[in-house]
Amino acid sequence: MMRIGIVGAGAAAAAAAYAIDGAPTETEVTVLEKSRGLCGRAATRRRDDVVYDYGANYVTSDDERVVELLTETLDDEGLVDVTEPVWTFDRAGTVSPGDGRDDHKWTYRQGLTQIAKRLFTRTDASVHRETRVETLVREPDDGEGSWRLEDASGTRWGPFDAVLLNPPAPQTADLLRSADWSSGTDTWESLAAAVEAVPFRTIWTGIFHYPFELERPYYALVNTDKAHEIGWVAREECKPGHVPDGESVLVVQANHEWSVDRYDERPAENCERLAAMTADLIGDERLREPDWIDYQGWRHALPEDGLPGEVLERAEREGLYCLGDWVAGEARLHAALRNGLEVGERVADAG
């Protein structure tokens, strides 16, 4: 039997678990997730009768394997497509018709977390939530696997023949730096340095609900010159099943610089500022006063580069795998899913 440990239950981890489940050899997969939820930054919340994706916005049709996964392999019940276009705006707040991005913009009526939930459901993986892994241990191979994981309570998990690391690059680097290595330290030092070098953009997000319907010809606005304090505004009511008729929900993402500068400021003040800027951008003073708000800071939101293949290959030969959009170097949900499928297949082949 091949024993696999996975740190994190994001989209890439779920795709990898799904791919590993199809291995010709018997496998036992253990997933340790620090939070209560699944699917990482493809995150969904519910309030009253509203469903909103407050991290990743949707899955595109840019990858054939991911399209097949969503539309054929997984149960497509509840899969919906946003048909309204994405328009653009510049540093002056001038809004222009769309840039033709994304033929499909898929989510689920229940939200994007359905992707991980449905993938894990199709496997025999054991998923343990609210379990924060703090130490990675590599021991001499005793014939039962050389990898172990230690959580915040001191519990050791394993042994594992292979470990997959799915947290964002900075958190993965911390785990590598704190690891207990019995051998091969050059490989792990090289990997940790490469992971630490992956740059990330920070995003602070406000979610605003209004008891009226906002009529606009677009689903979302994106800042193309990256010079406006707002980077993205999306109308969640354009997603079928997410917002009751006659209501509106805006998901507003500040740009990197604004998010870094105000990350630790009072959330109420950040939301007030974002709502005011959104009202000015969209041209509707009513948007300054939402009837309820929510928020989320993503310190490690969007990777801007990936990992070199050579350092990944060296680690994988020892049974340690990294996966996620930051490994692929593309900050899109389809990239995370594709990377997870590919890593899972390599793990399965190695068994």
N, C-alpha and C positions, 0 to 999 in steps of 0.2 A: 504494500500500500504506500502511496505517495502522500505525505502530510504537508499541507501548505498553510502558512500563516499570512494573513493580509492585515495590514495596519491601515485603517480608514475604510469607510463604506461609501466613497464617492462613486460617480458614474463610471470611471475607469475601473475601479475595483469590482463593481457589479458586473461589468462586461467581462473582466478577466475571470471572475468566478464562474460565469456562464460558459466561457470557452474551456476552462479547466474541467468543468463537469462533463464535457464531451470527450475527455481523454480515454484512450483505449485501456489504460491501467486504472485500477481502483484508486480513488483519491478521497482525502478527508480535508476539507477546507474550513478553517476557523478565521472569522473576520472580527476584529476588535475595533470598535468605533467609539470615539471619545464623547460624542454628543448623543442626544436622544433620537435624532433624525437620520435619514439616509439620503444619499445622492449629493453630499457636499454642497458646493456653491450652486448647484441646480436645486434651489430650495423653494419650498412652498409653505405658506401659512394660510390659515383660515380665520375669519372673524365675521360673526353674524352669518350672513349667507354669502359672503364674499370669499373667493379663492384668489390668491395672488402669488405669482412667482417673483420673488424679491432679489434673486441673485442672477443666474443666467435667465435669459428672457424666453428662449425657444431653441429648438434644434433645427438646423438648416438641412437642405437636401444636397449638400456639397460633397458627400461621400456615399458611394453606391452601397457599400457594406452596411452603413448605418441606416440608409433608406430601407434596405431589405430587412434589417433587424426590426425597425419600427413598424413597417407596413405589412410584413409577411411573417417573420419569425415570432414576434410577440403578438399577443392578442391586441388587435387594433381598436377594440371597443373603447370609446372615450377619447381616442386620438383626434385632435382638432387642428385645423390650419387657420392661421391668421391671414385673411385675404387683403386687408387694407395695407397700403404701401408704407415704407419708411421714407420720410422726407429729411431734409438736411437744414442746418442753420450755421451761421458763421459767428465770428467773435462779436459782431455788432448785433447779433440776435435776428438777423434777416433770414426768414424761412423761405426755402425753395423746394420745388417738387423733387420727388425722390431720385435716388442714385441707382435704382434698379437692382439693389442687393437682394439676395435670398428669394429664390423662386418659391420655396416653401418655408413657413415659420411654424413648426409644429410644437404643440404642447398637449396636455391632457386636460379634460374637464376637471379632473381632480388635482392638476398641477404637475410640474416636471418631476417631482419626487417619484411619480409612478414609474419612471424608467428604472431606477434602482430597485424599487419594490418588486416590479414584475420580473426583472432579471434574477434577483435572488430567489424569488419564489420558484423559479424553474431549475433550481439547483438544490443539492443536499447540504449546502454550506450552513454552518452554524454561526449566526451573527449575534455578537454580544455588544449591546449598546452601553453607553455611559461607562466605558472601559478605556481609560487613557493609558496608552503605552508610553513608558518613560525610558526604558532601557532595552537596547538590542544586544543580544549576547551571541557570540560565535565561539563555540567550543570544539575541541577535537572530535571528529566524527566517530561515534561509538557504535555505528551500524544502525542507529535509530534516528539519525538526523542530527545535524550540528548546530541548528539555530533554535534560539529560545527568545521569548518576549516577556518582559516584566512590566506589569502595570503599576499604577500609582499606589495601589494597596499592598504591593509587594508580592502579589501572586505571579508565579511564573507559568507561562503557557508554552506548550511544545512537548517534546522536541518536534521540529519541522525540518523537512528536507529542503524547503525553499521558503523565503519570506518576500512578500511584495509590499512596497512602501508607497502609499497613495496620498499622504498629506501634501499640502503645498511645499514647494522647494525649501523655504526657510525652516519650516518645521521638520522636514525630512533631514536637512543638514544638522539641525540640533540633535536629532536622534542618532545620526551617524557619529557626531562628535562625542556624544555621551556613551557610545557603545563600549562593550567589554569584548575586546578582540584577543583571541588566543594566537592568531597567526595572520599572515597576509596583510599587515598594516599598510604597506605601500598602496595596495589596491584600494583600501578603504579611505586612506588619506586623499588619494586622487579623486575618488568619487565624491567625498565630502566637499572638497574644494570646488569641483565642477558644479555641484548642486548649489552651493553657496553663491556662485557667480550668476545664477539665473536671476535676471532683474524682474521685479514685479511692480505693477501699478496698484495703488491703494484707491478704493472707492468707498465713499460714504453715501448711503442710500436713504432717501425719505420716501415713505408711502403715504399718500393723501387720499382720503375718501370724501366724496361730495354727494349730497342728496339730490343731485340733478344730473341730467345727461349732457355731456359735453359733445357738441357736434363739430367734428373736424374731419377733413378728407383723408387723414393719415392715421396709421396705428401708432407711429413713433417718430420722434425727431432725434437726429444724431448730429453732433457737432463735428464737422469734417476738418476744420483747421486746428482743433484741439486748443483753442485759445479762449473759449468761453468758460465761465465757472461751472456751467452745467455741461455734462458730456452726453446725457441721454435722458429722454422723457418718453415713457410708454403708456399707452392707454389700455389698462388691463381689461376694460369692458369690450375690447375688440376680440378677446379670446372667448369663444362660445362656452357658456356655462360658468364663467368666472364671476360675473357681476350682475346682479338683478337689473331688470329693465328700469330705466329712469334714474340710475345712479352712475357715478364715475369713480374710478380709482386710477391715480397716476403714480407710476413708479419712476422716481427721479434720482438719477445718479450724478453726483458732483464729479468734476474732473479730478485728476490725480493731485494737483497742487492744492486745490481747495480742500480736498479730503485729508491730505497730510497735515495741512495747517490747522484744521479744525477737528481732527479725529478725536481728541480728548476733551473737546468743549461740551457744554451741556447739550444733550440731544434736543431739548425743546427749542433752544436758540438756533441750533443748526436747522431744524425743521422749519422754523419761522423764516429764516433767511432763504432756504431752498424754495419754500412755497411762494415767497415774494418774487424771487427771480423767475420762477415758473410762470407766475401770473403775467409778468412783463414779457416773457418770451412768447407765450401762447396768445397774449392779448386779451385776457379776461380777468378783471379785478376780483371776481368772485373766488378765484383760485387761491387768494391770499389767506382764506379762512376755511380750511377743511373742517369737517365736523368730527373726524377722528384721524389720528396719525399713527404711523409705525415707523421704525427705522432699523438700519443694520449697517454696521461698519465692517468692511472687508479689507483688512490690512494687507492681505496677500490675495488680491482679486484677479489680476490679469497678467499672466506671464508674457514677457516680451522677447523671450529667446528660449531655446531648448537645450538639451544635453548632447554633448558629442558622443557619437556612436561607439568609439573605441573604449571609453571609460565604462559605458553601459555593458558592453560585451564582456569586459574583464570581470565585472561584478557578477554578471549573470552566470558565468562559468562556475562561480563559487556558490550559486544558489540565491543571490540577492538581486531583486528586480525593483526598478522604480517605474512608476506609471502615473499618467495623468496628462492634462493638456500642457503642463509645463515641461514634460519630457518631450512631447511633440513640438513644443515651441509655437503653439497656435492657441490663442485664448478663445476657443469655441467649444461648445459642448460636443459637437460631432467629432472633434479631434480627440477629446478625452475618451469617448466611446470606442473610436477606432483604435487608439493606442491600447486600451484595455483588452480588446479582442486580440490584438497582435501579441501582447505580452502573455496573455493567458494561453495562447496557442504555443508559444515558445516554452512555457512552463510544462504544458502537457507533453510536448515532444521530448523534453528533457527527461521526463519520467520513463 
